[in-house]
Amino acid sequence: MITLHHLENSRSQRIAWLLEEAGVDYAVERYARQPPAMLAPRELKAIHPLGKSPVITDGDLTIAESGAIIEYIVERYAPALRPEDDADRRAYTYWLHFGEGSMMPLLVMQLVFGRLAGKPIPFFLRPVGRLFATAVDKSYLGPSLKAQLDLVDETLSQRSWFAGAAFSGADVQMGFTLMSARAGQTLERWPHIVKWLAAVEARPAWRAAVDRVGPLEIID
Ligand SMILES: N[C@@H](CCC(=O)N[C@@H](CS)C(=O)NCC(=O)O)C(=O)O
């Protein structure tokens, strides 16, 4: 049986959701974030050397990295969550990689630069931090993120789900990513993303995952 090593308020929510979508039985081992930095506890390193979330074990196998876990579960337990059609399959692969490879790095940068103007930075350095964060946002982060959100919104204006008409593992990957984007800025300018997020949060499997592992508060 699959065990989901679940760090609260983390990308691990994706995997609980996917397992619910797939109707796969799974066990949950819970890990609490450790203050003040709210990182994962040391125990998670006993499961995988990086001690990051998500990670699953399935018999002798230990698998880390959201995209790799999604591919493994879909291939092994839920092939219906991966499109057969060539064009849809390419879209599936693209968005599965895009979620962590392109958008999450910008969102993590946004979070980190956003913190330069507040605690734990000493108060006398915060104005410098704010200047620095504003400059990075204006010259790089803001425009890059806008271009990505425009692309996502345009894509979702043409199809219900990322890989076409049917829900797939690519949607699972993009869920946490777009919820993180929503935590960093208002998404009013991207109405198709807002509509897609509402559709995700109305899915019985999403709700079942929240019931099983708890709600998701975006931290990083
Ligand atoms: N690209 C990795 C990112 C893993 C990652 O950074 N996970 C965060 C949770 S969302 C984490 O474990 N943070 C706690 C820590 O770094 O100690 C994936 O998608 O699996």
The ligand as an SDF file (V2000), in Angstrom:
LIG
                    3D

 20 19  0  0  0  0  0  0  0  0999 V2000
   10.1110   20.5260   -6.3770 N   0  0  0  0  0  0  0  0  0  0  0  0
    9.8420   19.8220   -5.1500 C   0  0  0  0  0  0  0  0  0  0  0  0
    9.7630   20.8610   -4.0200 C   0  0  0  0  0  0  0  0  0  0  0  0
    9.6980   20.2280   -2.6510 C   0  0  0  0  0  0  0  0  0  0  0  0
    9.5600   21.2920   -1.5590 C   0  0  0  0  0  0  0  0  0  0  0  0
   10.2680   22.3080   -1.5220 O   0  0  0  0  0  0  0  0  0  0  0  0
    8.6370   21.0450   -0.6090 N   0  0  0  0  0  0  0  0  0  0  0  0
    8.4090   21.9760    0.4830 C   0  0  0  0  0  0  0  0  0  0  0  0
    6.9360   21.9140    0.8940 C   0  0  0  0  0  0  0  0  0  0  0  0
    5.8120   22.6490   -0.1690 S   0  0  0  0  0  0  0  0  0  0  0  0
    9.1300   21.5300    1.7330 C   0  0  0  0  0  0  0  0  0  0  0  0
    9.3610   20.3470    1.9260 O   0  0  0  0  0  0  0  0  0  0  0  0
    9.4120   22.4900    2.6330 N   0  0  0  0  0  0  0  0  0  0  0  0
    9.9260   22.2210    3.9400 C   0  0  0  0  0  0  0  0  0  0  0  0
   11.4150   22.2840    4.0390 C   0  0  0  0  0  0  0  0  0  0  0  0
   12.0820   22.7350    3.0910 O   0  0  0  0  0  0  0  0  0  0  0  0
   11.9390   21.9010    5.0910 O   0  0  0  0  0  0  0  0  0  0  0  0
    8.5470   19.0150   -5.3150 C   0  0  0  0  0  0  0  0  0  0  0  0
    7.6590   19.4540   -6.0350 O   0  0  0  0  0  0  0  0  0  0  0  0
    8.4280   17.9290   -4.7320 O   0  0  0  0  0  0  0  0  0  0  0  0
  1  2  1  0
  2  3  1  0
  2 18  1  0
  3  4  1  0
  4  5  1  0
  5  6  2  0
  5  7  1  0
  7  8  1  0
  8  9  1  0
  8 11  1  0
  9 10  1  0
 11 12  2  0
 11 13  1  0
 13 14  1  0
 14 15  1  0
 15 16  2  0
 15 17  1  0
 18 19  2  0
 18 20  1  0
M  END
$$$$
